[in-house]
Amino acid sequence: MNSIHSFSQLLLDWYAQHGRHDLPWQQDRSLYRVWVSEIMLQQTQVVTVIPYFERFMQHFPDSRALADASQDEVLHLWTGLGYYARARNLHKAAQIIRDDYADQFPQDFEAVLALPGIGRSTAGAILAQALGQRYVILDGNVKRVLTRLYAIDGWPGKKEIENRLWELAEALTPTEQLTDYTQAIMDLGATVCARKSSCPACPMTEICQAYKTEQVTSFPTPKPRKTLPVKQTHMLILKNKLGEVLLEQRPPSGIWGGLWSLPEHAESNFAELKTWGETQLGLKLGDSEVLPVFRHTFSHFHLDITPVLSQVKGPANHVMEASNRVWYNTHQPESLGLPAPVLKIINNLTNSDSQHS
């Protein structure tokens, strides 16, 4: 269909009237601010990102401030946003920018692409929005728009489908107004051509193949579904006489990498817990209370978490010999990064303590 020029013009006209122009990262489109926003917006909706972005900018107003911060500070400000590898990569990239680029975010596409956590679409989005350079983007919103516009069968995650979408995105991207175009196509996918589409409000109905054939809900082709496996764990809420809770820092990579979590154990059997606490932590545990199970879902499995509350008897100094453990004051919390389920458990505990005090 002869829609290449008409698509970009229709889109820019629509964006001028209906697009989002007051997002915080649009107010000062520095490379740093656009970069942070693009990383936060991966897998996460704008409405969720805005307060995190604003807090992040208050604490780390520039790349150097981020680079010089500790990983705990960065992860603390990311707590609840999920996909924590994004935060770790952002921190690593800021240190590379400090050490290799004299605190200046690179403006060369290949150099941007080489930074941790930045792929082809994100690199393009950063340079297009901050500098108006002509680079093509293909995030989830754009994939949805293009698969409907051209009625493309097949899951967009398949390499051959993705390659075709890159070709179409390249052909449709204009040579001017790149900052507006890039924001516009993301806005169209996020607000109109969303999972639940609002076709009457869309400027593309005259040229959209899926709309004209009444097949909008068929595109994009969903990913073949797999039944998510279910794993179980017991998270131990070990409280000392001061009411502090023991936290352990997780390994730097993997699930919740670098975050501070509750100690985990496979069993809630009190005798086994007691032995484990003494041999592994050097702690004498009092009676235990098993709290209700709740589920946390990752992209590739469900985790059923059983919190187990236990009072620590006697002195609790031995545990501090390990550098990856801290006693955490739930009423005056430190700036540590916590996984969402751990934050939920601690908040419930704090609320319960307040009700009984």
C-alpha positions, 0 to 999 in steps of 0.5 A, a space after each residue: 500500500 502507498 502509505 509511507 509518506 501518508 503514515 508519517 504525516 498523519 502521525 505527526 498531525 495527530 501527535 500535534 493535537 493529541 500526543 503527550 507533550 508534558 512528560 517530565 523527560 520532555 521538559 529538558 531533553 538532555 541525553 542523560 534524562 532521555 536515557 534514564 527515561 527510556 530504560 525505565 520505560 522498558 516493560 513499564 508504563 508511563 504512569 508508573 515510571 513518572 514518580 520514579 523518574 522524578 525521584 531519580 532525577 532529584 537524587 541523581 541530577 546528572 550522569 556523574 551523580 549516578 556513577 558515583 552513587 553506591 549500587 544500594 542507593 540506585 537499587 533503593 530508588 528502583 525498589 518496586 519498579 521491577 526488572 532490576 537488571 535495568 538499574 544495575 546496567 544503568 549504574 554500570 553504564 554511568 560509570 563507563 560514561 564517567 571513566 571513558 567519556 569524561 561524563 559526556 553521554 556518547 552521541 555515536 550510535 555504536 558507542 551508545 549501543 555498546 553501553 550495558 542495557 541498551 539495545 538497538 531500539 533504545 539507542 535509536 530512541 535516545 539519539 532521536 529524541 535528545 538530538 533529533 538524529 534519524 534512528 529507527 525505533 521498534 519497541 513493543 508499542 511500535 511492533 503493535 502499530 506495525 503488525 496491525 497497519 500491515 496485518 502481519 501474521 506471526 509472533 513479533 518475537 520471531 526473528 523473521 517477523 522482527 526483521 520485517 518489522 525493522 524494515 517497515 519501521 525504517 521505511 516509515 521513519 521520516 527524515 525530519 521532525 525525528 524527535 516528534 515522530 519518535 514520541 508520536 509513534 510510541 504514543 500512538 501505540 501506548 494510548 490508541 493502538 494499545 492492547 485494547 485498541 481505540 480505533 475510532 480515535 486513530 488517525 490510521 483507519 484509512 490505511 490500516 489493513 487490520 482495521 479495514 478487514 476487521 481483524 484488529 484484535 488478531 494482531 499482533 500474534 500472541 507469543 505461544 503460551 507456556 504454563 509457568 512453573 511454580 516454585 516455593 520458598 520460605 522467607 524468614 522474618 528473623 527479629 531481634 530484641 530491638 525489633 530489627 529484621 535480618 536481611 541478606 544481600 543477594 548475589 550480584 546477578 540473577 533474580 533480584 541481583 544485588 537487592 537485600 532480601 529475607 533469608 530463605 529456607 526450603 522448609 518451615 519445619 521448626 526443628 529444621 529451621 532452628 538447626 539451620 539458624 544456629 549452624 548457618 547464622 549463629 542465631 538461636 530462634 524462638 517460636 516460629 509463626 507461619 504466615 499466609 502464603 502469597 504469590 509473586 509472578 516473574 516473567 518465567 515462573 510463579 514464586 509462592 512465598 511462605 513468610 515465617 516469623 521467628 524471634 531471635 533469642 539472646 545476643 545476635 552479634 555473630 550474624 554481623 560477621 558476614 558483610 552481606 547481612 544487616 539488621 534492618 530497622 523497619 521503622 527507620 529504614 535504610 536506603 537499601 534496594 528491596 524486592 517487592 515481595 520483601 517490601 510487602 512483608 516488611 510493610 505488613 510487619 510494620 503495620 502489624 507492630 503499629 496496631 499492637 503498640 
